């Protein structure tokens, strides 16, 4: 009986997620994250301080 009660929330959450995904316009999270990271990279490159001539030495 313990495994059924423990997995009930997992099963209910999965069923709820499937219902929401099929009936509503849910954005693709992976695409949103990739676009955000790309935008952050462009902003960083735009506002980055210029390199000094001696900074290339490792």
N, C-alpha and C positions, 0 to 999 in steps of 0.2 A: 504493500500500500504506500510505502514511503516514496518509491520512485515515481509513482503517478502524481502524487501531490507536489513533488519537487519539479517535475517537468511540466506541470500544468501551465505555469506562467510562460515558459518557453514556447509551448504549443499555441497558447492563446496569442502571444505576441507575434508569432509567425503567421498565424491566420489573419490577425488584424493587419499586419504589414502587407500581406498578399491582397487583402480587400482594398486597402488604401491605394496600393500601386495600380490596381486594375481600374478603379473607379475615379481617381483624381489625377490631375496633372502634376506628378511629383518630379522635380528636377533631377537630372543625373548628377549625383554628388561628385563622382570622379571628374566629370567635365568641369563642374564649378570650381573644385579645388585646383585643377590644372590651370584654369584661366586666372584664378587668384594668384597662384605662384608665378605665372608668367608676368602678370601685371606688377607684382612686387619686385621681380627681377629687373624689369624695365625701369621702374622708379629708382631702384638702387643704383643701376648703371647711370642714370641721368644725374643723380645727386652725389655720386661718389667723388671723393677728393682726388685730384690728379696725382699721379705717381711722381715721386721725386726721382732724380737721376740715380741716386745711390740705393734705391729700394730693391733693385733687381738681384742684388747679391744674396745668395742663400747662406 
